[in-house]
Amino acid sequence: MKLSKLGYVLIFLGLTASFKIDAQEVDKGYFKNPIKPGTRNYLSGNFAELRPNHFHTGLDFKTGGQEGLPILAAADGWVHRIKISSFGYGNVIYLKHPNGKITLYGHLRNFNKELSDYMRKKMYEAKAIDLEVFPEPGELPVKQGQKIADSGNTGGSGGPHLHFEIRDSLDRAMDPLLFGFPEIVDNTAPVPQSIAIVPLAIDSRVNGKFARLEVTPVASGSNYRLPNDIKITGKVGIEIRSYDQLDGASNRNGFPTFELTDGTGTVLNLTVDKVDFNYTRQFLQHTYQNRYTKLYFQENLKFKFITPESSSTGHLELDPGVKKAYQLKLRDAYGNERQINFTLLGQDRESNINDGVAPSKASLDYINNILKIKAPISPKGGLAKFQVGAHSFEMLPAYQDENSRTYLWDMNFGIPEEIDICTEVLTPGIKAIIPAGKQTSYSEQHLQVNFSPESVLDDFFLRISQSGSSNSPRLVINDSREYLWNSMNINWNLPGYSGNKDRSHAYYISGGSKSFLGGTWTGDTLSFNSRSLGEISILQDNTKPTIKVVRVNSTELRYIIRDDLSGIDTYEAYVNGKWVLMRYEYKQAVIWSEKLENLPFKGEVLLKVTDKAGNTAEWKGTIG
């Protein structure tokens, strides 16, 4: 079916509409608790909790470390979507309800008999080990309180629990706690851990320096305060690290609302109660190092959590000598609130500032679009010369003291090829500016990096180094503590590489771990995608996966399968030439059979396991 222009416009508007929940969207009492309704429940995770690389988009119900608890439909409806997978949500059910909402039930051990039989038949028809199905509306109806599954630990779960979501009609996750589940009790207000005051422009200063200042709040009655006034120059922003706890639980959770006020009223409100999955990795721009929530407007951030929606929202600035008190309120979904009081004092820029311990030689730091150079004081002078193309720019330190000097350079003004600071010549190594929202490519000898309009979160300053030998090449792009929104494409030409290209692929290297990126060879060029920044190497995997028999009899086939580098890609089993469905739990490296019909296995058995590099191992046997 082709969409009209109006259809595309409506879809676009739906994807870019406000991320706020309107009051009329919340049907209090419509949904019943999906696990142990009517009895006290505890959560190991809640909505908007900060997780590595994403927002948590639902509730994680504790199951006491066990599997097999009955999972019930939260409301009348029908199965909208159902999936069996070894990863992500694992075994998961999506129900659609007459009010237009969708509920999701993830990490299930198994479905009820009707749904299990339905999926097993579909998987045998498709000969698929993982499968997602979209039944017709009304094909698989459910009633509120009906058992649909048993709780489990499948997919990317770190332990037995139920992951539960409520989504709107456009498939955007909503905070389930707003819908009212009396089994969950929370009378505890959020707790602040640290507040950061950060410079937002090249002429900004925090206590005289161009550097983030992290301060631990101290208790003041039932609220908190910062122990000292903070001096600011130019525009600064506030970031907060904090957590919430539910009654009777020791684990730390997230909470949705931050409100900054001053003596005149609300400066900003940030509420995370709806998340669009199209933008989920924008979380990495919304936070600092996955830990601090940024309470200020960012031009290229796709989330629309902050109000008022203005380019100046949260950009705090005071005239010299002006002192202003602020209140930062932390509020959970139940209305429990904690307040942090702090005072900012405006001041003029100073040129004589202690910027900490002087380095033995110059250090470079990249803070958004600002290049910061910190160097020891030198009798040769303090003038720095920035070489940008055919132009030279001389600059005095932004500030200094008797031991160190600090220079600041706005890279939007131009990328310096080298910087002469009298004592040494620095090469920043910035290859190019990759603008957000645009198709951009960068090329140098033996390398091309391509960025789509949705690759980078914000304007991105590309740094690249190539090293290693011809048969052990190494590529480093920026730093692993920096992030992309979506993948970049890399074409790496390696004319001296003599390894087995059929088994040689790109791997992301982080600490001692190696993650398979893959790639396709065309002559001497390997083309691959990466969504991670940092170190990439070409590694060769010539080792087959290992297969260990656990049980092979007329009732069941069960094996342990492992691979030491690229990882398991596919596995398939046959008994007497007939395909057998095998399920996989990667955390235990176990695969096991599920029969379509309750007939004994008999005859020759063949299991093939292939890794991502194309190495295949086989096991053959006979069931008498």
N, C-alpha and C positions, 0 to 999 in steps of 0.2 A: 504494500500500500504506500502511495506517495503522499507526503504531507504537503498541504498548501503553505503558502508564505505565512498566512496567519497562524498555522499550526506551529511552524518553526519559531515564530515570535512568541507564542504562548509558552512553548517549551523553554526558550531562552529566559523569558521573564520568570518562569517558575524556578529556574536554576540560579538566577541572580537576585531573587526577591529577598526581603529581609530575613535574617536568621533568627528573629525574635518570635516567640510563641504569643499569639493573641489569646486573650482570655477565653474567647468562644471556641478555641480549638481544644480546650481541656475539658473532657467529659468526666468529672469527678465521680467515682464509684462505678463507672462503666466496666472497667476491667477488674477482675478478681485475681488474687495472688496466684501465680502459676505453680507454686510449690508450698506444700503444707499450709493451705489457706486456713485462717482462723487461729493459727498458733504463731508464736513469736518467731520472727525471721531475722537473720543477720546477713549483712553484706560484706563481701571481701573487696568490692569495687563498686563505684557509682558513676553517674553521668558526669562528663566533663573532667574526669580525673586525668591528670597528665600521665601518659604512658610513653615509653620510648617510641618516638616518631609518629604518634597519633593521639587524638583524644579518645578516651574510652566512651563509647556511645550507648551504654546501657547499664544495667544492674547485674552484678555478679552475686548470686545467692549462694551462701555457704551450704554445703551438704554434709558437714561434719567429717570431711575427709573420705567419705564413702560414695560409691556409685549405686545406681539402681533406685533412687527415690522417684516416685511417680511425678511426672510433669503433666500439668493440666492446662487445657485451653483457657485463656484468660477471659474470653467472651465467645459468644456464638459467631460462627463464620464458616470459612472454608479454607482448605489448603491452597495457598496462592503460589507457593514455591517450596520445593523440598530438595535437599542436596545431601549426597554422601561424599565426603572428601577426607583425605588424610591430613589436611592442613586448614588453616584459617579457623572458621567456626566448626570444623569437623562435620559431624552429622547435625543437620540444622533443618528446622521447619519454620516456614513463614505462613502465618494465617492472615487472611483478609477479613475485615469485619464490616457489617452494614453501615457503620459510621464513617467508613472510608479509611480508617486507620489499619496499620499492619502491625502484628506482633511477631517477634522473632524469638526462637528458643534454640540455643546453640550448645555445642560440646556434648551432645546427647550420646549415651551409650548405644541405644537402639530406639527404634520407633515402636509404636503399638503394632499388633499383628497385621491389621489392615494395611497400614502404611508400609510396614516391612515387606509384606508380600507384594504390594504394588511396586515398590522400588526394586526389589529383587528381580521381578519379571522384566521391568524396563532395562535393568542392567544386563540381563542375559540377552535381551533382544538387541541391545547396542554393543554387546561384548565390551563393556566399559567398566573399569575398576573404580573410577570416580564418575559421578553423574549428577547433573542438576536438571530437574524437571519442573515445568510450569503447567500444572493441571488446569483444565477448563474451570471457570467459576461454577461452583456447585457440584463439581465432579466428586470431590471428597469433603463433604460437609462435616462440621464439628459443632458440638454444643458446649456452652460454658461449663467448666468443671470436668469435662470428659478427659480421660487419660489419653495423651497423644504420644508419650515417649517415657523413657527412663533416663534419669540424669547420668552424666558420664564425665569423661575426661578426654574426649576426642579432639582432633585438630591441634591448634596451637595453644591449647589450655595448659597452664602450669600446674594444675591440680584439679581434683574433682570439684565441679560447681556447675550451676546453671547460669548461662549468659542470657539475659532477657532484655529485649528492646521493644519500644513503641515507636513506630514511624508514621509520618503523615502520608497523605495520598500521593505525594511526589517522592516518597521513599527517603525522606529526610528524618534523621533520628531526633526524637524528642526526649526530654527528661521525664522518665517514668514516674519519678517521685511526685511530680506535679499532679498526677492523676489520682493520688491518694491510695496508699497501701497501709492500712492500720497495723499490719503485722510487723512493720519496720518502725522502730522508735528512735527518735532523735531529739533530744533536748540540749544538746551540746553545741556550743558556738565554735566556729572555726578558730584556728590558732595561727598567728603569724610566726614565721621563722626568721625571715630576713627581708629588709627593704633595700633596694638599690636605687640610687639617684644617678642618672646617666646623662651625659652631654648629648644633645641632638643636632648640633651644628658646630662648624669649625671654630667659631668664636665663643662657644659655650664652655663654662668651667664649673666644676664642683669642688668646693673648698679650694679654689684657685687653680685646679689642675684639669686637664682634658683627660679624664679617667672616670670610670664607674666607681661609685662608693657604695659598699655594702655595709649595712648597719643592722645589728641585732636589736629588735625592740625589747624593752624591759616592761615587766608587769607594773600596772598602775591601777590598783583596785581590780575590777573585773575586766578592764581594758588594758591597752598597752600604749607606750609612748617611745619616741626616739630620745635617747639621753641628752643629745646636744642639738643646738640649732645647726642647720646646714646652710653654708654660704653658696649662692649660685650667681653665675653671670651668664647672660644669654638664655637660650631655651634649653630646658632639661625635662626629662621624663622620669616617671616612677615605675619601678618594677617590683613585684612582690613574690616571695616564696612562702607558701603557707599550706595548711591542710585542714581537713575536717575529720571528726570522728563521730560515729553513731553510738548511741548508748549501748553499753555492754560489749563493745568490740575494741580491741587494741590496735587494729590495723588503721592506717591513715588513708583517707579518701579525699576526693575533690569536692568543690562546691561551686555554685554557678555565678554568684554576684559579687562585684566589687563596686563601691560607690565612693567617689572622692568629692568632698565638699570643702568649702571655705566659709568665711563669715557671711558671704552674700548668697549662698545656695549651692546647688550641685554643679561641680566642675565637669564631671563625667560619670557615666554609668556603664559598666561592662557586665553583660549578662550572657552566659553561655547556656542556653536551654534548648537549642536546636542546632544540629550540625548537618551540613550538606556533604554527602560522601564524595561529590565531585571535587571538593576542596580540602579533603581531610588532612593532607600533608602541609597545608598552609599553617597548620599548628606549629610547624618549625619556625615560621616567621613570627607567629603570635607569642612565642616564648623565647627566652634566652637559655640556650643549652638544655632545653627540655625541663627546666626547673623553675624559672621565674616567669610570671605572667606580665606582659608589657601593657601598661595602662596609659597608652598614648596612641594617637592616630598614626598609621603607617600607610603611605600612599599606595603601595603595591599589594597590600594585604587584601585578599579576597573576602575574608570573613567580615561581616558587618555587625560585630558585637557591640561596638562602642557607640554611645550617643552622648551629646549631639554628634552627628556624622559630619564633622568639619575638619579641615586640614590642620587646624590649630588646637583641636581637642587634646587635652593632656600635655600640651607643650607649655610648660610652666615657665614664666619669665617675670622678674621683678626689677623695678628700677633700683639703682644703688641707694642703700639706706632704708628701703622699704622692707618691713618685716610682716610676714603673713602666716597665720596658723591654719593648718589643714587637718581634716579628719578623713581617714580612710576606713570605710566600713566593709567588713567581710560578712557576707550573709549566705546561709545555706538554704536548701530548698524548703526547709521547714520554718524559715524566718528567724532562726537563731542568729544573733549578730554580735560581732566583736568590733571594737573601734581602736584604731591606732592614731594617736595624736602626734603631729610633728610640726616644726616651724622652719620655714625657709627665710633666708635673709639675703636680699639683693646686694651685690657689691660690684665695683668696677673691676675690670681685668687688671691683674698684677703681673709684672715682669720678673719679679724676684720671688720664686716659689721653689720650695723643696719638693722634688718629685720622687722621693724615696732614695734607696741606695743607688749610687752611681755605678753603671756597668763598667766592666774593664774595657769593653769596646762597644761600638754602636749596636743597638738592637732596633729591629723594625717590627711594628705591630700594625695590623690592619683592623680598623674600627669602622665598619660600614664603608663609606666612601673616603674616609680620612686615613692617610698614611702618617703614622706617628713614629718619629725617630728620636730615640733617647741615647745620648752620647756623653762620655766624660768631658769635663772642662779641659780645654787645651790652650797652652800659651801661644799656639800658632794663630789663634783667633776663633771667632764664633760664627763667621759668615758661611752659609751653606749655598752651594750653587747647584740648582736643579736643571738638568739638561732634558728638554722636551723637544724632540725633533731637532729642528735647526735653531731653536731658541734656548737661551740660557736665562734663568731667573735667580737672582741673588736674594737671600732671605736671612734675617736674623732669627735667633731662637724665639719661639712663642713665649717661653719663660725659661729661667735658669736659676741656679743658686751657685754656691762656691764649688760644688762638686760635679754637677751635671747640667746638661742643656737639653731642651726638648723642642723639636721642630714639628710643625704640622703642615700637611700638604693635602689639598682637596684634589683627588684623582679625577674628578669630573672636569677639572681645569686642564688636564692633560696628564698622560702617563709618563713619568720620568724614566729615561733609559738608565741614567746614573745620577748619583748625588755626591758631590764633593763636599765633605764637611771639614776640610783642612787636614784632619788626622788620617783620614781614609776615604776611599771612594766606594760608595755603596751601589749595588745594582738590585733594585727592588724585585725584579723578575716578573713584573706584571706584564702579561702578554697582550691583553685586550680587555676592553669593557664589553660585557655581554648584557645588553639591555633587557629588562623584563618585558615580556609580552611581544617579542619580535623574533622572527626566524633569523638566526645568526650562525655563521661558520667562522672558524679560525683555522689557519693552516700554517705549518712550519715544516721543516725538512722531515720527511717520513711520517708525518702525523697530520690528520685533519679531525677536528672536533666540531660536531654539528649540534646546535641547540634549537629546539622547537620553541614556538611562542609560550609554551607552558613548561619549559625545562627549569627556568630559574625562578626563585621566589621574589628576588629583588635585583636591581642592577648589580651585576656580578663581576668581580675583578679577577680575571683568569690568570692563574699561575701554573706553569707546567715545567717539569724537569724530566729528562730521559737519562737513564743510566743502565748499568749492568752490561753483561756481555751479549754477543750476538745470539747465543743459545739460551741466555737467561736474562732477557730484557726486563727492565723495570720502568714503569711510568708512574709519576706522582702528579695528580691534579689537585691543586689547592690543599686543603687539610680535612682530615676526617671529622673535625668538629664543626665544619661548615656543611650546608645541606642544599640539595636540589629539591624542586617541587616534583618534577618528573624526569625521566631518563634523558641523558645526552647520548648521542651516537658518536662512536670513535672508530676511525679508520686508521689502523696502525700498520705502516709499511715496514717490513722486516726482511730486507733483501739477504742478510747473512744467516737467517734462521735455517738450520738444517735438521730440526727435529721432525718427527712424524706429525705432519699437519692434521691428519685425520684424527689424531688423539690429543692435539695441542689446542688449548683454549685460554681465554682470559679468565683470571681469577682476581677477586678483590681480597687484599691482604689486610687484616686487622689484628694486631697482636700476633698470636700464634695461630689464628684461624684463617682458613682459606675458603672463600665463597665462590662458587661457580658462576661466571658471567656468560660463558659460552662464546659464540662468535662463528662467523663463516669466512673461510679463506677464499680469496680470489687472487691467484698467483701468490705474490709475497705479502699481500695485504690481508690482515684480519679485521673484520668489521664486527663490532659488538656494541651493546648498550650497557650503560651503568647509571644507576640512580644514586650511587654513593660516591663521595669524593675521598681522595686519599690515594693509597698505593694500589697499583694494578700490575700483575705480572703474567707472563705467559708460562703455563706449566703443562707438562705432558703426563697424561694418565694412561698407562699401558696395562694396568692391573685390573683383572676381572673382579666383579663383586664376589663375595663369599656366601655360600648357602649351607646352613646347618639344619639338619632334620630334627624336628621336635616330635612330630607324630605323623605317620602316613599309614592309614588303615581304611577300612571300608566306610568308616564314619566321618573321618576328617583328614584334611591335609594341613599341616602346620609347620612353618619353617621360621628360622631367624635369618634375615638377609642383611648384609652390611656392605658398604663401599668406603674405601679409605681416602678418597680425594674428591672426585666430581659429584658423587652422590647418586642414589638410586633414581633412575628415570622411569623405567617400565618393568612390569613383571606379568607373566601370563602362565597359566597352568592348563594342562590338558590331561584328561583321563580317557584312554581309548580313543584319542583323537578329538574328543569333545571338549570345548572350552569350559573352564570352571571359574566361577567368580571367586577372586581372592581379595580379602580385606587386609588393610595395612595399618598398623599403629607404629609410626616412625619413632616414637619416644622409646619404645621397647624393641624396635627393629623386627617386629613379628608380623608375619602374614598368615592368614588362615582362610579356609574355604567356607563358602556358604552355598548350599545346594539349592537348586531350583525345585527339585522334587526329592522327596524323602526315600531315595533309592540308594543302596550301597554302592560305594565306589568299587570297581573291579577292572583289572587289566593294567595296561602300561600307563605309567605316570611320567609326564614331562613338565618340568618347571624351567622357564627361561627368565633370567633377571639381567637387565641391561642398565649400565650406568649412563650418566649424561655425556660421557666422552665416547660412547658407542661400544664399550667392552661388554661382552655377553658371557654369562656363566649359565651352565645347564646342569640340572639334576634329573637323572632317569631312574626309575624303579618300577616294580610290579606289585600290584595288590592281587593276591590269589583269590 
